[in-house]
Amino acid sequence: MAAAFDPAGFLSADAKGPALIGRDARAAALADRLRDKAFALGFDAFGICDTALGGEARERLRAFLEAGRHGAMTWMTERTEARSHPNGLWPEARSVVALGLNYGPDGDALATLDRPDRGNISVYARNRDYHDIIKGLLKHLAQFLVAEARRRNLPAEVKVFVDTAPVPEKPLAERAGLGWQGKHTNLVSRTHGSWLLLGEIYTTLDLPPSSLSGGRCGSCTRCLATCPTDAFPAPYQLDARRCVSYLTIEHPGPIPHEFREAMGNRVYGCDDCLAVCPWNRFASASRQAKLQAREDLTAPRLAALAALDDTEFRTLFSGSPIKRIGRNRFVRNVMIAIGNSNEASLLPTAQARCDDGDPVVAEAARWACERLEGPG
């Protein structure tokens, strides 16, 4: 078994021996090449950490699940060991390369909230599915890593992950120096604010770890105060069952009545806690064309979205992450937005869905009609 990499230089040169010193130098040179390649491919943030996350991530996950705050996301209760630390997923992993892709909006992310006849779609979902984009870039970078390692006589195995795998991506990104987990539980970057999508490469190589990013939330609580449904029981804690992103994407069945009015016209996801972060003043718009908002998804008309049948839904959202939730769940969200619109002109649109083939859509449509018709 190879000796562990000693990034802090605690061992003397004599104690390490010439072979290990040479291996350290090759690993450091490889890390530099890997960083340069990552930025050349289009990534906006890069860092490396070891796989020793410690018990904090495991304890956070345990407390979250025991409190039932994961709601209907029962898949989170599976493979909890893998979700807690990298070696729970792949025991042979020695280092994690954490990558970030900036998806910052070009303009005010919340502008559509003031247009009640339009639907507000979360910034990350206004174009192509980021899972496909990031996974493609990760595969290119992982192939480069293996080739460069082989050239330096450093045998390497790799695995790539986006957030569809049981990976503790935010703790890893923090440990790798990409930023820190803010009070809204998402990653905050000194350079990109709250607008980073994450991906990881696990590898059997011992690579030199990056420095921590610095920066913290301090006394700021804007993200907590702005949440429309009070989904944060405390700083750094999220109750997904109250979160609009969860309600519009992951929650099956009818939307609980206590949250309907607060949802406003948010038909897919919610950016409120992200958009108000003061660190966003350093952020810039995404340079990835596939993450820049499509015009037809920036402020789509609720009437048009409500009229979608399954085929039209699949066509409109082909290649989009929205396609994953299906037509019925999406139109359910649209009905809630119409009910919150106070736009009498949308009453016929809601009435047309009252006999929808999906009972959840039909129930939401009847609720919308009651709201628009008013008392009596």
N, C-alpha and C positions, 0 to 999 in steps of 0.2 A: 504493500500500500504506500502510495506516495506521501511524503511529508506535507503537512499543511502549509499553504502560502502564508508568509509572515509580513503583511503590508506595513505594520508599524515598525519593523526592523528591530524587534526585541532580541533576536538571536544574533550573536556575533558572526562575522564572516567565517571564522574557524569552526563555529558550532554548526553552521549551515553546510559547509562544504562547497567546493567549486561547482558541483553538478547542480545543487539546489539554487545557488546564486544565479547560474546561467538560466535555469528554468524560470526563476523570478523575472529576470530581465526579458526573456522571451514572452512571458505572459503579459508584462507591462506594455511591451511594444505591440502585442496583439490587441490589447485593450484600446490603445490609441488608434490603431488602424480601424478597429471595429466602430469606435465613436465617429471617426471621419466618414466611414461608409454609411453609417446610420443617417447622418445629416445629409449626405449626398443622395440617399434614397428618398428623402422627404420627411423623415422624423424630425420633430422639433425639440425633443427632450431625450436625454440619454443618461443612464447611470448603471452602476453595477453594485451588487451587494452579495454577501454570502447567504446561506440558507438558514442561519440561526436566528429566527424571528423571536424566540423566547415565548413566554407564556401569555403576554398581553393580548395578542391577536386571538389566541385560543379562548381566553377568558371573555373577551368582548363578544365573540361569536356565541359562546355558551350562554351568556346572559341574555343576548338578543333572542335566541331560540327558546330558552326556558320561559321568557316573558311572553312568548307567542307573537312577537312583533313582526315575524316574517309572514303572517297571514296565510294566504293560500299557496305561498311558494314552498310547498312541501319538499321540493328538490333540495332546499337548503339544509334539510335535516339529514340528507344522505351524504356520505363520505365527509363527515365533519372533520376527521383527522386531516384529510387532504386539504380542506379549506383553511385549516389552522396554520399550516407551515409547509414549505415546499417539499421537504423530505417525506411528508405524509402522502404526497402524490407520486413522487419519484425518489426513492431512497438514495439513488446513486448521484443525484444532483449535488453539485458543490458550489455553484454560483448562479446568480440570476441576473440577466441583462434586462433592465426595465426601460421601456420605450414609451414616449408620449407623442401624440399627434394633436396639434392645435386645431380646434374646430371653432374658434372664436367667430362670432357673427359680425357681419359688416353692417353695423348700426345697432339700434336698440333692440335687444332680444325680446323685450316685453311690449313693443309698440302695438302689436295686434290686440292686446288685452283691452285697449280702448276702442275697439271696433266690434261692437256686439253682434253684427251680422256676419262676421268672419270667424273662422276657426283658428285658434292658436296651436301651432305644432311646435314641439320642442326643437331647439336649434339643431341638435345632432341628427334629427330625423327629416330634415328638409331636403335631402338629396339621397345619395346612395347609402347603403348599409355599411356602417363603419367596420363591422366585423369582417366583411370581405376585403375591404381596403387594407386594414391593418394586418390581417393574416397573410395577404399577398406580400406585403412589405417585410413581414417577419420571416417568411420563408426565404426570400432573397437574402436577407441579412444572416440568417442561420446557415445557409449554404456557403456564404462568404466566410463566416466564422470557422466552419469545419475545414474549408480549403486553406485558409491562412494558418490555422493551427497545425494542419498536416505539414505545411511547408516549413514550419518551425519545429517539427518533430514533437508536437504536443497532441497526442491522440484525443479526440473529442467526440462526444455524443451530444445531441441537442434535441429539445422538444420545444415547440412554439405554442403559445396560448393567448387567446383573447378572453373576454369575460364569460364565455359560454362554458369554460372549464372551471373546476373547483380550485381556484387560485386566489390567494389573499392579495390581490393586486394592489390595493391602496397601501397597506402596510409595507409591501415590498417596494413600491414606488417611493415611499417616504424614506425607507432605509437606504435606497439607492441614490438619494439626493435629488429626486425630481421635485419635491415639495413636502408638504405635510398635510395630514388629515385635519381639515377645518372643523369648526363647530357644527357645520351641516353634514359632517361625516365624509364629504367628498375631498378629493385632493385639491390643494391650493398651491399654485406655483408663483414664485417671485416674478417670473417672466411672463407667464401665460394666464395668471389669475385662476379662475375656476374652469377654464375651457381646455382641458386635456383629456383625450381618450387614451387608454392605456393598453399595452400589450407586453408580453414577457417572452424571453428565451431562457429556458432552463438548460444548464450545461454541466457536464462532468468535469469541466476545466476549473482549476483554481485561478480566478482572475482577481486583480487588485480592486478593492472596493472603492467607490466614490465617496467624497465628503458629503456630509449632510448639507442641505440647502440653506439653512438659516431661515429666519422669518417665522412669524407666528401670528395668531389671530389677536393677541392682546386682549383688551377689554371689549372689543367689538362684538356685537350680537345682532347685526343687521340681518344676517341670514335666518336667524331664529325668529326674529320679530316679523319678518315679511311673509312667513309661511301662511298661506290662506286657510289651512286646515289644522294648524297647531300640531304638526307632526313630530316636533322635537320635545320629548319629555324633559330633556336637560341638554346642555351643551355636549356635543360629541355623541349624542344618542338619537336614533331615529326609530319611530314606530311606523313601519311601512304601511300598516293598516289604515293610517290616516293620511298618507302621502298621495298627492294627486297623481304623481307618476305611477305609483302602484295601482291606484284606483282605475286609471284609464288604460293601463297596459296589462297588468298581471291579474287584476281582480275579475273573477268570473261572476256571472249573474248580475242582478240589479245593483246599481250604485246605492249604498246606504243613504237614506234621505238626509241625514244630518250633514252630509258633505256636499250635497248637490248644488246648493246655491253658491257655496264657496268655490266650486270648480270654475265658475264663470264660463268663459268660452274656450277653455283648455280641452282640446279634443284628443291630444296625444302628448302625454308627458307634461312636465312643468319645469320652468327654468328660474322661478322667482328667487330661490335661495342662492343660486349660482350668480344670477345677474347683478345682485346688489353688493357683491363682495368688493370691498375697496381695492383689493389687489388687481382687479380687472383694469385699473387705469394704466397698467403696464402691458396689457394684452393687446394683440393685434388680430385682424381678421385672418381666418385660415387661408393658407396659400394652396391648399389642396382643392382643385377644381371640383372634385367629386363630393366635397363636403360643403361647398358654397351653395346657398339656398337656391332651389329652383323657384322661378317666379310664381308658378302655379301652386306652390306649397308655402309661400311666405305669408299669405293672408287669404286662403281659399274661402269662397262663399259657403256659408252653412247650407243654403238651399241646394247647392250643387252636390255637396257631400252627402246630404240626407237622401238624395235620389239614387245613390249608387246601388246597383245590384252586385252580386258576387263577381261577375265577369268584369264589370266596369271598375270595381274596387281593385281587383288583381291587376288590371291594365294600368290604372292610375299609379299604383304603388309598386309596380314591378321594380325589383332591385332596391326597394326601400325597406327599412326595418319595420315600418308600419304594417307591411303585408303580413307579418308574423301573427298579429292579433286577430286577423280575419275580419270580414265585412261586418258581421253582426255586432261584435264588441265595439268596433269603431263607430258604427252608426248609432249604437246605444249612447256613446259619448257625445255624438253630434246632437242627439235629441236633448240631452241635458243642457248643452250649450244653447240650443234654440229656446228651451224653457227659461233660461236666464237672460235672454236677449232683450226682453221687453219690446220686441219688434212685432207689431201686429201683422205685418206683411208676411211673417213666417208661419202664421197660424195654419194656412192651407198645407204647407210643407209638413208640419207636424201631424195634421189630420190624415194625410196620405199614408203615414206610417203606423197609424193606430191599429190597423189590421195586418201588420207585417207578419210574415211567416215565422219570425223568431219572437217568442213571447217576451223576451227581455227587451227587445227593441220596441215592441208594441206597448209594453208597460211604460217605458221611458217616454214614448210619444204621447201617451195619454196624460202623463204628468206634465209634459211641456204644454199641451193644449190647456190644461187647467190653469197653468201659470199665465198663459197669454190671454185667455178668456177673462180671467179675473173673477172676483166674487159674483155669485149669482149666475 
